[in-house]
Amino acid sequence: MRPGFFRSQFSDSLHSLSRTQTITTAGLLLAIQMVLSSYGVIEVSDSLKISLAHLAVAPTAILFGPVVAGLQGALSDLLGFLLKPSGPYFPGFTLSAALLGVVYGLLLYKTKRSAWQIIAARVIVCVVINIGLNTLFLTMLYGPSRLATLPLRVMKNLIQLPIDCLLLGAMCRLVQRLPALGR
Protein backbone atom coordinates (compact mmCIF):
# COMPACT_ATOMS: atom_id res chain seq x y z
CA MET A 1 0.00 0.00 0.00
CA ARG A 2 1.22 3.45 -0.80
CA PRO A 3 2.25 5.91 1.94
CA GLY A 4 -0.67 7.88 3.31
CA PHE A 5 -3.18 5.31 2.03
CA PHE A 6 -5.15 5.10 5.27
CA ARG A 7 -5.06 8.89 5.79
CA SER A 8 -6.44 9.27 2.26
CA GLN A 9 -9.20 6.77 3.01
CA PHE A 10 -10.27 8.69 6.11
CA SER A 11 -10.20 12.09 4.39
CA ASP A 12 -12.02 10.82 1.28
CA SER A 13 -14.60 9.09 3.45
CA LEU A 14 -15.12 12.19 5.57
CA HIS A 15 -15.48 14.31 2.44
CA SER A 16 -18.14 11.92 1.06
CA LEU A 17 -20.37 12.85 4.03
CA SER A 18 -21.04 16.18 2.34
CA ARG A 19 -22.95 14.42 -0.47
CA THR A 20 -26.67 13.81 -0.12
CA GLN A 21 -26.35 10.51 -1.98
CA THR A 22 -23.89 9.22 0.63
CA ILE A 23 -26.19 10.06 3.52
CA THR A 24 -29.27 8.59 1.81
CA THR A 25 -27.56 5.37 0.76
CA ALA A 26 -25.95 4.93 4.19
CA GLY A 27 -29.35 5.60 5.79
CA LEU A 28 -30.99 2.90 3.69
CA LEU A 29 -28.22 0.45 4.54
CA LEU A 30 -28.59 1.41 8.21
CA ALA A 31 -32.29 0.54 7.98
CA ILE A 32 -31.40 -2.85 6.48
CA GLN A 33 -28.85 -3.35 9.25
CA MET A 34 -31.50 -2.56 11.88
CA VAL A 35 -33.84 -5.17 10.41
CA LEU A 36 -31.05 -7.75 10.27
CA SER A 37 -29.95 -7.02 13.83
CA SER A 38 -33.52 -7.18 15.14
CA TYR A 39 -34.86 -10.18 13.27
CA GLY A 40 -31.85 -11.95 11.78
CA VAL A 41 -30.29 -12.99 15.09
CA ILE A 42 -29.93 -16.43 16.60
CA GLU A 43 -29.46 -16.20 20.36
CA VAL A 44 -27.25 -19.03 21.60
CA SER A 45 -27.23 -17.52 25.10
CA ASP A 46 -27.82 -14.08 26.60
CA SER A 47 -24.22 -13.10 25.80
CA LEU A 48 -23.72 -15.11 22.60
CA LYS A 49 -25.59 -14.24 19.43
CA ILE A 50 -25.15 -15.09 15.76
CA SER A 51 -26.05 -12.22 13.45
CA LEU A 52 -25.61 -11.24 9.82
CA ALA A 53 -26.10 -7.52 10.50
CA HIS A 54 -22.42 -6.89 9.78
CA LEU A 55 -23.17 -7.57 6.11
CA ALA A 56 -25.16 -4.32 5.89
CA VAL A 57 -22.09 -2.33 6.97
CA ALA A 58 -19.96 -3.83 4.18
CA PRO A 59 -21.60 -1.95 1.28
CA THR A 60 -21.26 1.32 3.20
CA ALA A 61 -17.59 0.58 3.88
CA ILE A 62 -16.94 -0.36 0.25
CA LEU A 63 -18.78 2.64 -1.21
CA PHE A 64 -18.05 5.39 1.31
CA GLY A 65 -15.13 4.32 3.52
CA PRO A 66 -14.25 3.99 7.19
CA VAL A 67 -15.76 7.23 8.51
CA VAL A 68 -19.23 6.67 7.06
CA ALA A 69 -19.19 2.94 7.89
CA GLY A 70 -18.00 3.69 11.44
CA LEU A 71 -20.82 6.20 11.89
CA GLN A 72 -23.32 3.68 10.55
CA GLY A 73 -22.03 1.07 12.98
CA ALA A 74 -22.30 3.42 15.96
CA LEU A 75 -25.77 4.61 14.93
CA SER A 76 -26.97 1.04 14.48
CA ASP A 77 -25.94 0.20 18.03
CA LEU A 78 -27.58 3.32 19.47
CA LEU A 79 -30.79 2.86 17.48
CA GLY A 80 -30.83 -0.86 18.25
CA PHE A 81 -30.66 -0.11 21.94
CA LEU A 82 -33.40 2.52 21.72
CA LEU A 83 -35.73 0.34 19.63
CA LYS A 84 -35.09 -3.05 21.18
CA PRO A 85 -32.93 -2.94 24.31
CA SER A 86 -31.55 -6.28 25.44
CA GLY A 87 -29.91 -5.10 28.65
CA PRO A 88 -28.38 -1.90 29.98
CA TYR A 89 -26.75 0.51 27.55
CA PHE A 90 -22.96 0.23 27.48
CA PRO A 91 -20.91 2.59 25.27
CA GLY A 92 -18.28 -0.10 24.70
CA PHE A 93 -20.64 -1.95 22.38
CA THR A 94 -21.21 1.27 20.43
CA LEU A 95 -17.44 1.53 20.08
CA SER A 96 -17.28 -2.10 18.88
CA ALA A 97 -19.98 -1.46 16.28
CA ALA A 98 -18.16 1.66 15.06
CA LEU A 99 -14.84 -0.20 14.89
CA LEU A 100 -16.43 -2.90 12.73
CA GLY A 101 -17.30 -0.23 10.16
CA VAL A 102 -13.84 1.33 10.41
CA VAL A 103 -12.09 -2.03 9.92
CA TYR A 104 -14.27 -2.85 6.92
CA GLY A 105 -13.70 0.63 5.54
CA LEU A 106 -9.93 0.47 5.93
CA LEU A 107 -9.65 -2.90 4.24
CA LEU A 108 -12.41 -2.72 1.62
CA TYR A 109 -12.66 0.95 0.53
CA LYS A 110 -10.82 1.93 -2.67
CA THR A 111 -9.10 -1.45 -2.93
CA LYS A 112 -9.40 -4.53 -5.12
CA ARG A 113 -11.05 -6.38 -2.22
CA SER A 114 -8.98 -9.48 -2.66
CA ALA A 115 -9.59 -12.67 -0.71
CA TRP A 116 -6.85 -11.80 1.79
CA GLN A 117 -8.45 -8.40 2.52
CA ILE A 118 -11.86 -9.98 3.08
CA ILE A 119 -10.38 -12.66 5.33
CA ALA A 120 -8.24 -10.09 7.19
CA ALA A 121 -11.29 -7.89 7.79
CA ARG A 122 -13.28 -10.77 9.27
CA VAL A 123 -10.36 -12.13 11.31
CA ILE A 124 -9.70 -8.70 12.83
CA VAL A 125 -13.39 -8.27 13.62
CA CYS A 126 -13.68 -11.78 15.09
CA VAL A 127 -10.49 -11.74 17.16
CA VAL A 128 -10.14 -8.10 18.22
CA ILE A 129 -13.76 -6.98 18.41
CA ASN A 130 -15.98 -10.05 18.94
CA ILE A 131 -13.69 -12.14 21.12
CA GLY A 132 -11.48 -9.43 22.62
CA LEU A 133 -13.39 -6.21 23.15
CA ASN A 134 -16.90 -7.60 23.46
CA THR A 135 -15.81 -10.21 25.99
CA LEU A 136 -14.03 -7.45 27.94
CA PHE A 137 -17.15 -5.28 27.80
CA LEU A 138 -19.40 -8.14 28.94
CA THR A 139 -17.03 -8.78 31.83
CA MET A 140 -17.03 -5.09 32.77
CA LEU A 141 -20.82 -4.98 32.57
CA TYR A 142 -21.74 -8.28 34.24
CA GLY A 143 -18.64 -9.29 36.19
CA PRO A 144 -15.86 -11.85 35.83
CA SER A 145 -18.31 -14.75 35.58
CA ARG A 146 -18.71 -13.82 31.89
CA LEU A 147 -15.16 -15.01 31.24
CA ALA A 148 -16.58 -18.52 31.49
CA THR A 149 -18.26 -17.90 28.12
CA LEU A 150 -14.92 -17.17 26.43
CA PRO A 151 -14.36 -20.73 25.08
CA LEU A 152 -17.88 -20.75 23.65
CA ARG A 153 -17.34 -17.31 22.10
CA VAL A 154 -14.06 -18.45 20.53
CA MET A 155 -15.68 -21.61 19.14
CA LYS A 156 -18.65 -19.66 17.76
CA ASN A 157 -16.35 -17.20 15.99
CA LEU A 158 -14.12 -19.96 14.60
CA ILE A 159 -17.14 -21.79 13.19
CA GLN A 160 -18.75 -18.63 11.84
CA LEU A 161 -15.52 -17.17 10.36
CA PRO A 162 -15.45 -19.11 7.06
CA ILE A 163 -19.18 -18.58 6.55
CA ASP A 164 -18.83 -14.85 7.20
CA CYS A 165 -15.83 -14.64 4.85
CA LEU A 166 -17.83 -16.26 2.06
CA LEU A 167 -20.83 -14.00 2.68
CA LEU A 168 -18.63 -10.90 2.87
CA GLY A 169 -16.90 -11.91 -0.38
CA ALA A 170 -20.29 -12.35 -2.05
CA MET A 171 -21.37 -8.94 -0.74
CA CYS A 172 -18.19 -7.36 -2.14
CA ARG A 173 -18.84 -8.88 -5.56
CA LEU A 174 -22.46 -7.73 -5.45
CA VAL A 175 -21.53 -4.15 -4.57
CA GLN A 176 -18.85 -4.13 -7.26
CA ARG A 177 -21.56 -4.80 -9.87
CA LEU A 178 -23.69 -1.85 -8.75
CA PRO A 179 -23.68 1.38 -10.72
CA ALA A 180 -20.99 3.82 -9.62
CA LEU A 181 -23.19 5.65 -7.03
CA GLY A 182 -21.13 8.77 -7.45
CA ARG A 183 -17.80 7.12 -6.69
N, C-alpha and C positions, 0 to 999 in steps of 0.2 A: 504494500500500500504506500502511496506517496505521502511525503511529509505534509502535515496539516490536514490529512484526510478527515479525521474525526471532527476537527474544528470546523471544517467546511460543511460537514454533515449537519452539525448543530446550527450553524448560521443559516444555511439554506433552509433547514426545517423551520427555524424560527421565522424566517422571512416568509415562508409559505403561509403562515398564520394570517397574513394580511389579505389573503385572497378569500373571497366569499365561497368559492368552490371547495377550498380546503376545509373550511369550517362546516359546510353542509355535508360533504362526503364523510368527514370524520364523525359528524353527528349521527348520520345514518348508520355508520358502522358501530358507533357507541350503542345505538338502539338495538342492533343485532346482538351485540355483546351482552346487553342487559337481558335479552330474552334467553340467550344461551346460558348465562350464569344463573338465571332464575329457574329455568325449566330443563336445561340440558345437563343436570348435575346428578351424579350417583353418589349418595352418601354412604361411605363404607363405615364410618363412625362419626362422632360429633366433631372430630378434629381432622378427619381424613375424607377428602372428597375427590371425585374424578369429574373433571369438567373440560369442555371443549371451547370455553369462552375465549381462551387465548388466541384461537384462530381468527377472531374478529379484530384483534389488534394487529395481526400480520399485514392485512391490506393497507392499513393506515401507516404502519412502519415502512412498508415498501414504497408507497406513493408519496408520503409526506415527511418521513424521517423520525428521528428519535424524540424531538421536542413534542411534536403533535401526538405521536404514539404514547409518549409518557404522560401527557395530559389526558389522553383518552383513558389510559389505564387508571390514573388517579380518580378521574371523574366516575369511571365505572364502579370503583370501590365505594366511593362516597354515595353515589346514587343507589347502589345495591344495598348499602346499609340503611339508607332512608326508606327505600321501598320494601325491603324484605330483610329486616335485621335478624341475624342468627346468633346473637350474643352481644356483648358490649362493644362499642366502637373502640378500635385501637388504631392509632395512626400508623403503626408499623406495617399493617396490611395494605394501607393506602400507598405507602412507600414501596412495598413489594410489587403492587400492581403497576405503579409508575415505572419501576425499574424493568419490569417485563417489557413494556413498550420501548424503553430506552435501549435495552439489549437488542431487541428485534430491529429497531431503527438503525443502530450502529452496524449491525451485521447484514442487514437486508436492503438498506436504502442506497440507491445509486451504485449498486454492485451487480455482478452477474448472478448472484444468488446460487452459487455452486453448492453441491452436496455437503462439502465441508462446512460452509457457512451456515447452512440450515441445521446441520448436526451440532455445530458449535453453539448456535443460538439456543437450541433446546437443552443441551448439556449444561450450559451456564445457568439457564433458568431452573432446570431441575436441581442441580447441585447447590448453587449459591442461593437462589431465592426459595424454591420449594422446600428443600431439605434443610438448608442452613438458616436463612433468615426467618422463614415462617415457623420452623420448629423453635427457634429462639423466641419469637414473639408469642407463640403459644405458651411457652414456659414462663415468660414474663407475665402473661395475662392470667394463667391458671395455676402456676406453680410447677415445681420440679417433677411432679408426677407425670407431666406430659412428655418427659424424656423417654418414658417407657414406650411411647408410640414411635420412637425414632426408627427401630428396625422395620416396622410396618410401613412407615413413610418412605424409607429407602427402597424397600421391595416394590411398593406401588409405583414409584418414579422409575425404577429400572424396568419394570414391565411396561409401563406406559411410554417410555422414551422412544422405542422404535416406531410405535404407532403414531405418536405425536410428530416424529420426524417425517414420516410418510405423508401425514395429513398437512403438515406445514409445507412440504415440498409441493404437494398438489395445489395448495393455496397460492404459492409463489407462481407456479405455472399458470394458474387461472388468472391472477392479477396481471401477469405479463401479457396476456392476450387481450386485456381490456384496452379500449381506446386511450389515448395519451392522458386524458384528464388534466390537461394543462401542465404536464411535466415538461 
